[in-house]
Every structure is written in C-alpha cells, then in structure tokens.
Amino acid sequence: MKCTAIVLAAGQGKRMKSKVQKQFLELKGKPVLYYSLACFEKSEEIQEILVVTGEESIEFVKKEIIEIYGFQKVKAVVAGGKERYDSVYNGLLACEDCDYVFIHDGARPFVTEEMIRRGKEAVLQYGACAVGMPSKDTIKMVDDQGLVVCTPDRNRVWNIQTPQIFGYKEIRDAHEKARTGDLSKVTDDAMIMEMYGNRKIKLVEGAYENIKLTTPEDILLAEKLLEKTVEKN
C-alpha cells in the first residue's frame, strides 16, 4: 500500500502582508514549509511526498529546502495553478502508483504523526476523511444582508483542517468531474468529494494547535507553540 503526501505551497499569502510567501517565512530559523515536510518525512505511513508550489519557486524549494534539509521522500516539486483546486489537481496528476493521498496545506506546520495515523485508519475504514476539531465558538448562519438566519448546534459543528485523506482514484475522479462545473465556492478537497464523489467524509480529531498561518498574528502564535513543543521534548 502506497501513501503519498501532497503538500501545497503555492499560496500567495496576501493577508500575511509580507513580500515573502507565508510558506517560506522563517519560524524559529526554519521555513514554515520545513515543519510539515519533516513530519511526513519521518512518518512510517507515508512513502512519497510531492510538493506543489509556484512555478517561480520550484528551484528555491528544491535547493533551499529539500536539498538543505535532506528530504529523501520528496519525489517531485510540481508547479501549482491559479487556484488551490488547480494546484491539488496538478499534484494528483503527478502521483504514480498511489493508493491513498494525504492532501496538506504547507502553511500548517503543526501536523503530527498521530494525525497521520488516525487519518490512515479512518480512510481505510471509510474511504475519505479529514482532520479537524469541534468548534469552540457558537456559529451563526447569515443571509446576504448579514442578518442571522439560524444557529447550528455547536455539538455538530467542526473546524476543518488538513491533512485530508482519500483513495487516490476516487479523489482524482472527483477533481476531474469538478473541473467541468462551477468551482468558485469550493474551499477544500473534502467539499469536492462531497459534491462530486461517492463518499461521505469521516472527520477525525486533529488538534487545536494545527493552525493555518494566514496573518502576522499567526506567526507569533506559531512561535509560542514551537517553544512549548521544545519544552515538552
């Protein structure tokens, strides 16, 4: 059984307000992208890694991250597309002889081996899964004018994270079907599977620390989280 991690590092990160793309910003002396790659590199569940990045960043990723840190499982660095789903699709096309794919945001540096294992167990049982955590906040649904329509039961509301794990053929087929329709409101691969695949998505526990770095405040929080991780070890 071959499991491939597709790590997305093609985002522009405009909300980070930095000239450097967020996945390449330094976090305690290493680029953000390093941390998720290191986790997949060490994981016994992952046999291969594909990195998807902007075409202009391919050589940088190869020389300044993969070569410098000695990542042996990274088999290719693939050019991304205009939108996230384009980048994922390019990554899927680059997979070879793959049974399951773990699709992960490179701007989430706190993925862990435990999440990977839970995800693999779930995908083997349910065929499709995503990591996430129950929402701590009350959620409101609003109309076009910002007026509250309803309040979902918080016990049934989750904040979705990555990695998201699928059978390779099924998620590739779902992406190919999706490309014939309207993808303007698609925000993750679980949604593509919901809309165009034949699987329900099993949610498994990630961690509240498994944040996506989006704004400058997130970098400060990530540094604190890394300090705590070092203290524990």
N, C-alpha and C positions, 0 to 999 in steps of 0.2 A: 504494500500500500504506500503510495507516494503522496505526501502532503507538501504543497507549495505555498509559501507566503508571498503575497503581492503587497509590497509596501509602497504606498502612494506618497510621492514627494514632489508633486508638480504644482502645488498651490502657490498663488502669488502672495497671499497673506496681507492684503491691503489694510485690514483692521489692526495689524501689528504696528503700522506706522514706522516701518523700518525699510531701509534700502536693501537690506539682506532678507532673503526669503526666510520665513519662520522656521522651516525645517533645517536651515543651515545656521541659525543663530547659535551662539555658544551658550551652553548650560553647564556650568562648573568645568569649563575648559574643554568641553567636547561638543560637537554639533548635536542639535536636538535629534536629528535622524539617527545618530550613532546608537542611542539607547534602545530603540525598538529593534534595530538590526542586530544588536548584541544579544537581545533576548531570543530572537528567532534562531540566531546562530548557535546558541547554547542548547536550545530545546531538542530533545530526542524525538519529538513528534514531527519536526519539520526537516524535510530532506533537501529543499531547494528554496532559494529566495530570489524574487525578481523585484527590482526597484524601478518605479516609474517616475520620471522627473521631466522637467522642461528640456527640450532639445538642446538649449544653450547651456544646460547644467550637466549634461551627461559626462563630459570629461572631468569636470570638477568632482562629481560623485565617485567616479572610478579612481581618480588619483588621490584626492584629498580625504576620502572616507573609506572606501573599500580597500585600497592598497595600504594606506597608512595603518588602519586598524586590523588588517589581515582577515577580512571576512571571506571564508572559504566557500560558504554555501551560496553566495550571490552568483548566479549563473549568467545574468544579463541585466543591463541597465537600458530601459526602454523609454522612448520618447512619449510623453503624455499628450493629451489632446486639449481642446478648448475648454471642455467642462470635465467635472470629476468622472462622470459616467464614460466619457470618451477615454480618459486615462485608464480606468478599470478595464474597459474593453480591449485596449491595446495590450495591457498586461495579460489578459486572458488569452489573447491570440499568441502571445509569446510562450505560453506554457507548453511543455512537452511531456507526454505520457503521465499525465497528472490525474489522480483520483479525487483529491479534495483540495480546495483553495481556502486560505485564510487571507481575507482582504482587510488590510490595516492602514490606518492613517499614520503617516510618518511623523505627524505633529502630535502624536500621543506617545510620549516617551515612557509611560509607566505600565505598559503591558507586562504581564508576568507569566512565568511557566505554569502557574496554577490556572490562569485564564485559558491558556492554550490547551491544557489537558481537559479542563471542563468543556471547552468548545469542541474538542475532538470527540469526547464521549457523547456529547449531545448530537453532533452531526451524524455519528454512526447510528444513533437510535432514531433520530427524527428527519435526517436528510438535509436540514437547513437550520442554522441557529445564529444568534448574535449575542454578544455580551452586553450587559447594561446593568443598571441599578434602579430599584424602586425610587420614584420621585420623592424628594423630601418636602417639596412645596405643593401647595394647592394649585391646580391648573384650571384656567378659565378658557372656554371657547368663546370667541367673539365673532361678530358679523363684520361687514365691510366698514362700518362706522365706528368700530371699536367698542360696541356695546355687547355686554355679556349675554351669550345665548344659553350656556349651560356650564355646570361644574362637574367634570367627570369624577368618579370615585377614585380618590388618591391611591387606594389599595390596588387599583388596576392600571395605574399609570407608571411607566418606566422611562428613564432617560437612556437612550440607546447609545452605545459606544462601538468601538471596534477592538478586536477583530470580529468580522462576520464570516461564517464558515459555511461552505456549500459543496455539494458534489460538483466536480468540475463541469461535466457535460451539461448538467441542469442549469447552472448559473450562466454558462456561455450561451446556451439556447435562449434563456430568458433575456439576456442582453441583446441578442440578435433580433428577437421579436420586438423588444422595446424600441429598437432603433427605427422601426417602421411607424412608431406612434409619437405622441407628444411627451417629451421628457422634461419639460420646463419646470415641473413641480417635483421631480424625483430628487431626493436628498441622500439616499443611501442604497446599498445593494439589496438589503432586506426588502425595501419597497419595490424594487424591480422584480424580485422573486414573488412578492405578494401579488403584483399586478400581472406578471407575465409567466410565472412558473406554476408548478402544480404542487407546491409545498407550503405548508404553514410554517412559520418561523418560531422555533423554540428559543425563548430567552433564558440565558444563563447568567449567573452573577459575575460581574466584573469587579470593579472597585470604585469607590467614590474618588479615589486618587487618580484614576485612569482618565485624566482630563485631556482635552484637546487644547493645545496652545493657540490662542486666537488673538489675544490682546496683550499689551505690555504687562498688564497686571498678572496675566497667567505665567509669564516668565518668572516673576518674583515668587509666586506660589510654588512653581516647579522647583526653584532653587531650595525653598524650605522643605519640600517633600524629599528632595535628594539628600539633604542634610539629615533628615530623620532616618532615611534608609541606611545611610552610612553609620549612624549611631546604633541602629539595631544590629548591624553586622559586626 
